[in-house]
């Protein structure tokens, strides 16, 4: 069952990425939207979609609002693109992991700079 969950998760991630790339091109208002991760429930009826947005904070808010408003259309497109008994009900969540990683890297760089003169 774990193998099936992993395959479905990857298929959803790839398909959602294509849908977002096609239907939500980068704009100054919404930035560049990427699908970073998809977490599927064990019964395959729900999927949490973690979205990354390259842009300013207000662009992230607008992008998430737009995705929330267009969720049913994305759900419909997803159902047409994949063959499963049930199309998982998707919910979009902002993925902050990239920013957290960049912040950690910048802190590490600062620490290295402080230690270098010694």
C-alpha positions in Angstrom: 0.0 0.0 0.0 2.9 2.4 0.7 4.2 2.0 -2.8 0.7 2.9 -4.2 0.5 5.9 -2.0 3.9 7.1 -3.2 3.0 6.5 -6.8 -0.3 8.4 -6.4 1.5 11.2 -4.5 4.0 11.6 -7.3 1.4 11.5 -10.0 -0.7 14.2 -8.2 2.4 16.4 -7.7 3.4 16.1 -11.4 -0.2 16.6 -12.7 -0.9 19.6 -10.4 2.4 21.1 -11.4 1.4 21.0 -15.0 -2.1 22.4 -14.3 -0.6 25.3 -12.3 2.0 26.0 -14.9 -0.6 26.1 -17.6 -3.5 27.9 -15.9 -1.6 30.2 -13.5 1.4 31.7 -15.3 3.8 34.0 -13.4 2.5 37.5 -13.0 3.8 40.5 -10.9 0.6 40.1 -8.9 0.9 36.5 -8.0 4.6 35.6 -8.6 5.7 32.2 -9.7 3.6 29.4 -8.2 5.2 25.9 -7.7 4.0 22.7 -6.3 6.5 21.6 -3.7 4.9 18.6 -2.0 1.7 16.6 -2.0 0.6 14.6 1.1 -2.1 12.1 0.4 -4.3 10.5 3.1 -4.2 6.7 3.5 -7.7 6.3 1.8 -6.6 8.5 -1.1 -9.6 10.8 -0.6 -7.8 13.9 0.6 -4.5 15.6 -0.5 -2.7 18.5 1.0 -0.9 20.5 -1.7 2.1 22.5 -0.4 2.7 25.5 -2.7 5.7 27.7 -3.0 5.4 31.2 -4.3 8.4 33.1 -5.6 7.6 36.8 -5.0 6.9 39.3 -2.3 4.7 38.6 0.7 1.6 40.3 -0.8 2.1 38.2 -4.0 2.0 35.1 -1.8 -1.2 36.2 -0.3 -2.8 36.9 -3.6 -1.6 33.7 -5.1 -3.0 31.6 -2.2 -6.3 33.5 -2.5 -6.4 32.8 -6.2 -5.7 29.1 -5.7 -8.4 28.9 -3.0 -10.9 30.6 -5.3 -9.9 28.3 -8.2 -9.7 25.1 -6.2 -12.8 23.5 -7.7 -11.6 24.2 -11.2 -8.1 22.7 -10.4 -9.9 19.7 -8.8 -11.9 19.3 -12.0 -8.8 19.5 -14.2 -7.1 17.0 -11.9 -10.0 14.5 -12.1 -9.9 14.7 -15.9 -6.1 14.2 -16.1 -5.7 11.2 -13.7 -7.5 7.9 -13.5 -8.4 7.0 -9.9 -11.6 5.7 -8.4 -11.9 9.0 -6.4 -10.1 12.2 -7.2 -8.6 13.3 -3.9 -10.1 16.5 -2.5 -7.3 19.0 -2.6 -6.4 21.8 -0.2 -3.7 24.3 -0.8 -1.2 25.3 1.9 1.8 27.7 1.7 5.2 25.9 1.9 7.6 27.9 4.0 10.3 25.3 4.0 12.4 26.9 1.3 12.4 30.3 3.1 13.3 28.6 6.4 16.1 26.8 4.6 17.4 30.0 3.1 17.3 31.7 6.5 19.3 28.9 8.1 21.9 29.1 5.3 22.2 32.9 5.7 22.7 32.4 9.5 25.4 29.8 8.9 27.1 32.2 6.4 27.1 34.9 9.0 28.6 32.6 11.6 31.3 31.6 9.2 32.1 35.3 8.5 32.3 36.0 12.2 34.7 33.0 12.8 36.9 33.7 9.7 39.0 36.6 11.1 40.1 34.7 14.2 
